[in-house]
Amino acid sequence: MDFSRESLDREFPSRLSTIQMNHAAVSPLPARAVAALAEYAREVSTRGPLAFPGWTARTAALRKSAATLLGVTEELGGAGSIAIVPNTTYGLSLVAQGLEWRPGDVVVTTESEFPANLTPWLDLARYGVEIRRIPTRDGAFTAEEVFAACDARTRLVSLSLVAYHTGFVAPAAEVGAFCRANGIAFGLDAIQAVGAIPVDVVALGADYLAADGHKWMLGPEGCGLFFTTPSLRARLRPPSGWLNLKRTNPAQYDVGDRPEYVEDATKFEIGAPPTPGVYALHASIGLLLEAGSAVIGERIRAVIAVLEEGLPRLGWEPVLHGQAIRSGILSARPPAGTDPRRAMRHLESNRVACSARAGFLRLSPHAGNDPEEAVRALDLLARL
């Protein structure tokens, strides 16, 4: 796909009035996702439940495109290893609530996780599970620090692939290989990664991955992806539901006294799917796949390079980790006496969307942005 200025204006008309540098919070929907939502609305309003076969087909298509986006091979079950979930937190909670825990088990994570990848594990204290949180430096840590936190009692390591507040990219492939060699389950909160950087669950060695679609995947809120390997999935107790039951035909509702659940990833889909979100997210992932991760990464890096060069001239200190792989997030520590929330409000009042997180100003451009917009943001900060 040609990511010309004209094509971007068609996909992201909002960029003509607002500079969207807050994809790490909520992304604007591309035009094709808006059209997909309208298509769903038309089907419901004109056909009602007669449109159901089309909804089912669109959900299957989303699983397939999601498997492609995440590098899920047929050996790992392909589309059958993708569940459609309401959000990242739901997917991570499926692991926390689905495994059989024993007193003394250990879960390793970091001290700077977003709550979605922390509270499900902290809740396991009622089972006698110990949570070890390794220290970080502006979100950064090494694979060796993760290794040192693990021992014979460690059952699971769960990390954010990209730190929500600073954009640090975790050494996931090294941790994944270590966990595989030591019989430890390894999972990722990938909401700040999928769509912005290449994510390959095979290369990362992930047993599970959860990511909502409303950030870098350019989808709506309420519709996300949950990947599991067949081996981990077999160990996870499915949540009670009806859509995930084994049935000989779709109209079978008599479950008896001992309900049986399906074995692929749909075992985690307990009821009616978020069909409007399915339509929109399928369209948005199609855009990401057409563009390709190389083009997306190149455009993100071009915008961040302007910010990275210009922010220090204004007294802002970019949080950099010297990594070969850069995420879509650039956070900066403010000059002395400057409140990043005030800077955020100033930018927003001038139609530049951004965030303030953990004492930093966070700018998170996507492929829909260009370097000229970064210059505009810097000019506004200069007049703060």
N, C-alpha and C positions, 0 to 999 in steps of 0.2 A: 504493500500500500504506500502511496506517495503522501508523506506527511508534509504537504505544502501548506503555506499559510491559508490558502483558500479552503483546503479540505479540513483544516483545523477549525476554521470559522464555521464551517458547516456542522462539524461534530460538537463543538463547544461554543455555541453562540453567546453564552454568558460571559466569555472572556472579553467580549467587546465592551462590556460595561463594568466588569469586575475582574481584577487580577486574582486568579485562584491559586494561592500558595498555601493551601491548608488541606491537602489531600491526606495528610496523616490524621485528620479529624473526620471530615466527611467530604467526599468528592462531588463535584457537579456531575450530573448524568450527561453522557454524550447523546447526541441527537438520536442515534439509533436505539438507545435504551428508552428514551422518551417515546419513540414511535412504537416500540415493543409493548410498553405499558398501555398505550392507546389501543393497540391491537387487541390486547387482552380485554380491556374494558369494552370494546365493541363486541367481542365474542360473547361476553357475559350478558351484555344488554340485549343482544339480538337472538342468541341461541340458548342461553342458560346452560343447564346441565348437558344439553346435546353437544356442547363443545368439549366435553370431558376427554374424549380420545385425543384431541389436539393438545390438551394440557399434559396428558401423560407422555405424549411424544416429545413435547418441549422439555419436560423434566429429564427424559432419557438423553436428549441432545445436550442438555447442560452437563449431565454427568460425563458424557463423552468428551466435550470440550474442556471440562475441568481436569479430567485425567490427562489430556494432552498438555495443558498448561502446567501441570505439576510433574510431568514426566513419569506418570504411573504406567509401568509396563504391563503387558498381558500376564507375565509371570506373577505380578502382584495383584492380579485381578482386574486390571484396566478400569473401566467405568464402574464395575461392580464393587470397587473399593472406595467409591465416593458416595458419601451421604450428604443430602441437602439439609442444613440445620439453620436455626434462626439466627445464630451469632457465634462468635468465637468462644464465648464463655460456656455456651451450651455444649459445644464439642469437647472442651477440656473437662467439663464436669462429667461427661459420659465416661471418661477414663477414670476419674477419681471415684465415681460411684459404681463403676462397673467391675473393677478389679476386686479380688478377694484379698483383703489386707490382714496382716498379722501384727500383734504387738511387737514392737522392735524394728519393724520395717522402716526404711529411710527413703525419703524423697529429696532430691537435690535440685535446687534452683538458685536464683540470685537474689540479692537484696534490693534490686531496683526493678523488679517485675511490675508490669501493670497488674492491677488487682485480678483481672480475668485469669492470669496465670499464677495466682498466689492463693486466693481464698479457697479454691477447691481443694488444695493440698493442706492448708491450715485446718480445714474442717476435719481432716483425717486424724487429728489429735485425739478425737473421741475413741478411735480404735487403737490408740497407743502408737501411732505412726510418728516418727521424728522427721521434722522438716529442717533441712540444712540449707542456709542461704549464704552463698559465697559473696564476699565483698566485691564491689565494683568501683571503677574510677570513671565518673561521668558515663556510667553505663557499661564501661569496658571491663573485660576480664579475659583470662587466657584459658586455653583448653587444659593446661596443666593444673590450673586452680580447680577446675571441675574434677579432674582425675583425683586430686588430693582429697577432695571432699567425699569421695566414694569409698566404700568398703564392702565387705561380704554381706552386709545387711541392706545394701542399697538396692531397691526394687525399680526405681524410676528416676530419670533425669528429665526435667521439663524446662525448656528455655524459650525466650523470645528470640526469634531469628533476627529481628531488628529491634533495637531498643526504642520504645515509643518516644522518649524524651530527648535523645541525642542522636539517634540514627546509627548507633554502633551495630555492626554486623557480627553476629556471634560466630565463633569457630565451630560451626555445627558439624561439618564433615569429619573433623578430627574427633569431636565428642561422640558422634554417631558410630564411628569405627571402634572407639574404645568401649562404648556400651555394648555393641554387638559382640565383641571379643570376651566381655565379662558377663554376659547374660543379663544385662540391665535394659529395661525398656527405655526408649528415648523418644521424646516428643517435642513438638514445636508449636508455639503460638506465632503464627506467620502472618498475622493481619497487616503488619507494617512492611511486609516483604512482597507478597504475591501480587504481581502486576507491575512492580517497580524494578525488581531485580530477578534474574533467573532463579527459579526454585525447582530443583530436581530431587524428589524424595528418595530416589535410588542413590544418587551421589551423596546426599546428606545422611543416609542411613536412618531415616526417620521411621519409627513404628506408627506414629500418628502425627497428624498436622491439622490444625484448625485455623480458619481465617474467614472472617465476615467479608462480604463483598463491597461494603460501602466506602472503602478507602481506595487503595491502589488498583482494585479491580474495576473501579468506576461503576459499581452497581448501586442499588438502593439498600437502605437499611433493612434488616430483617430476613436476609437471605445470604447464607454463607456455605462454606465447604468444610467437610470433615473427612479426612483420609485416614484409613487404617490398613495395616498389612493384614493378610489373612491370618497369620499366626497370632497377632495381638487380638484381632477381632474375635477369634474363637475363645479367648480368655475373658472377654468383656461380657458381663451380664447385660442383656438388653433392657431398656426401660419398658415398663408396662405400657401397652398401647393396643391399637387394633389394626392399623395399616401395616404394621410389621409382622403380622401373624402369617403362618403358613396356611394357605387356603387353596382349595382345588379350583375355585373360580372366584372372580371379584365380588360376586353377590353372596358369598358364604359368610354368614355372621354368627353362626352358632359355634362358639369356641370350646364348649365342653368345660370340664373341670380342670383340665391341664393344658392350657394354651401352649402351642409351639410357635417359635419365632423363626423367621427366615435367617439365613446364614450369611448373606452378603451384607454390604454396608447399609442396605435399607432396613436392617434390624434396628437401626437407631432413629428411624423416622416413625414416630409413634402415631401420628394423625395426619390430617390434611396438610399438604405442603404449602409453602408460601408462594402460590402460583404466580401472582403478579410479579414478585421478585424474581422468580425463575425466568419469566419472559425477559425481563430487563437485564438480569445478570448474564444470561446466555448471549444476548446481543452485545454486551460490553466485553465479555471474554472473547467473542468473535473479533472485535476491534483490536484487542491486545494481540491475538494470534495473527491477525492480518499484518499488523505493524511489525511484530517480531521484537523479541527482547533486546536485540542489538540496537535497533532504531530508537526504542523507548529509552534505553540506558544512555544512548548518545545525547538525546535531547535533554534528559534530566541533568546529565553532567554538564552540559553547556550552560544551563541556567545557574546551576550551583557554582560553577567556576567563577561567574561574574560576582555572585554574592560572596564567595570565599575571598576573592581579591579585594572587594570593596568594603566589606564590613570592618576590617581592622583600621582602615583610614578614618572611620567614624568612631573608633574607640571600642568597637564590639569585638570580642574574641571568639572566633568560630571554634566549635568543639570538633576537633579532628582526631582521627585515630591512625592515620597513615596506612589505611587499608587498601588493598588492591581492588576490592569490591566496595563500592560506595552505594549507600542506600539513597532514597529520595529525600531524606531529612537532613537539613543543615540547621543546627541550633547554635546560638551564639550567646556568650556570657556578656551582660550589659556593662557599659562603663560605670565607674563608681558613681553612686547616687542616682542611677537611672533604674526605674522600675520597668521590667519587661512587659508588665501588663499595661502600663501607660503607653509604651511603644506599640503594643498590639492594638489598643484602642485608637491610637493616632493613625495607624495604617488602615484599620478597618473603616474609620470615618472618611478615608480617602479611597475607599473601594479596593483595598488590598486585603484579601482574606489570609489570616495567619493565626498562630496560637502562642500562648505563653505557657510553658511547662517546666516545672521543677526549677524555677529561677532563670530559665533561658527563654529567649525569643526563638520560636521554632518556625522555620520556613520550609515548606514541603511541596516543591513544584513537581509537575508530571509532564508527560509528553505534550500536553496541550499548552504549555508555557513556552516562552522564548526569552532570549537574553535581554531584549529590550524591556521586558516586564521586570526583570531583575534590576535593571538600571533605574526604572521608575520607583521601585521599592526602596532602593538605596537613596535616591533623591529625597524621598519623603522622610526617611530616618535622619537625613542630614538636617532637616528642618524641624526636628523634634524639640 
